[in-house]
Amino acid sequence: MDKLKKIKSKVEKLINIAIIVFMGIIFAVVLIQIFCRYVLNSPLTWSEELCRYMFIWLCFLGWTLAAKNKTHIHVRVILD
């Protein structure tokens, strides 16, 4: 049982790191896109798609952490 807790802890840390990395990449790519579009007048063709897919994965990972910590939003209509 102790090994399972260690694995769970390491996976949670990995998810936290992935969320931070994804946010950093999204931020950097959007800044590069703004620079290329308005300063160089040559927008990047791949930046919007990369940010979209990274944001989707960011939402999935954040959802798992919120569900684990029981901080995700709840719809209580059915339960009430």
Backbone torsions as a table, in degrees:
resi	resn	phi	psi	omega
1	MET	NA	-33.8	179.7
2	ASP	-66.0	-36.7	178.8
3	LYS	-65.1	-37.1	179.3
4	LEU	-64.7	-39.3	177.6
5	LYS	-66.1	-37.5	177.9
6	LYS	-65.9	-42.9	178.5
7	ILE	-64.1	-43.3	179.0
8	LYS	-61.5	-41.3	178.4
9	SER	-64.5	-42.1	-179.8
10	LYS	-68.0	-38.0	177.6
11	VAL	-65.6	-39.9	178.2
12	GLU	-64.2	-41.3	176.8
13	LYS	-64.2	-39.5	178.1
14	LEU	-63.8	-40.3	177.7
15	ILE	-65.8	-41.6	176.9
16	ASN	-60.1	-44.0	178.7
17	ILE	-64.4	-42.3	179.6
18	ALA	-62.3	-40.2	178.5
19	ILE	-62.8	-44.1	179.2
20	ILE	-64.0	-43.6	179.9
21	VAL	-64.2	-44.5	179.8
22	PHE	-61.8	-42.3	178.0
23	MET	-62.8	-40.9	177.9
24	GLY	-64.2	-41.8	179.2
25	ILE	-65.9	-43.8	178.5
26	ILE	-59.9	-45.3	179.7
27	PHE	-60.6	-46.6	-178.8
28	ALA	-65.5	-42.6	-178.3
29	VAL	-66.0	-39.4	178.4
30	VAL	-66.2	-40.6	177.0
31	LEU	-63.9	-41.5	177.4
32	ILE	-63.6	-40.2	178.9
33	GLN	-63.2	-43.0	178.1
34	ILE	-62.0	-44.4	179.4
35	PHE	-62.2	-47.6	-178.5
36	CYS	-64.9	-38.7	-176.4
37	ARG	-72.1	-45.1	-172.4
38	TYR	-96.1	-24.9	-179.6
39	VAL	-97.6	-46.8	-177.8
40	LEU	-91.4	-8.6	-177.8
41	ASN	54.2	34.4	179.0
42	SER	-143.9	89.2	-176.3
43	PRO	-68.5	151.3	176.2
44	LEU	-77.1	141.8	-177.6
45	THR	-87.6	-20.8	-172.1
46	TRP	-102.2	-10.6	-170.9
47	SER	-68.6	-40.0	-178.0
48	GLU	-65.1	-41.9	180.0
49	GLU	-67.4	-41.1	177.5
50	LEU	-61.1	-46.2	179.9
51	CYS	-63.8	-37.8	179.7
52	ARG	-62.4	-48.4	-178.7
53	TYR	-70.6	-34.9	176.7
54	MET	-67.1	-36.6	178.2
55	PHE	-67.1	-38.0	177.1
56	ILE	-61.4	-46.8	178.9
57	TRP	-66.1	-35.3	176.8
58	LEU	-62.3	-41.3	177.5
59	CYS	-65.0	-43.4	178.8
60	PHE	-60.7	-45.9	-179.3
61	LEU	-66.9	-40.9	177.1
62	GLY	-64.8	-35.6	178.3
63	TRP	-63.5	-42.0	179.6
64	THR	-65.1	-40.9	178.4
65	LEU	-67.1	-40.3	179.4
66	ALA	-66.4	-38.4	178.3
67	ALA	-67.7	-38.3	179.4
68	LYS	-65.7	-40.7	-178.8
69	ASN	-86.6	1.0	-178.3
70	LYS	57.0	39.5	177.2
71	THR	-114.1	5.3	178.1
72	HIS	-74.1	154.3	-179.2
73	ILE	-64.5	147.3	-179.7
74	HIS	-119.5	139.8	172.4
75	VAL	-103.5	111.4	-171.5
76	ARG	-101.7	10.1	-177.2
77	VAL	-61.6	-45.7	-177.4
78	ILE	-69.7	-41.2	-178.6
79	LEU	-67.7	-36.5	-179.3
80	ASP	-76.9	NA	NA
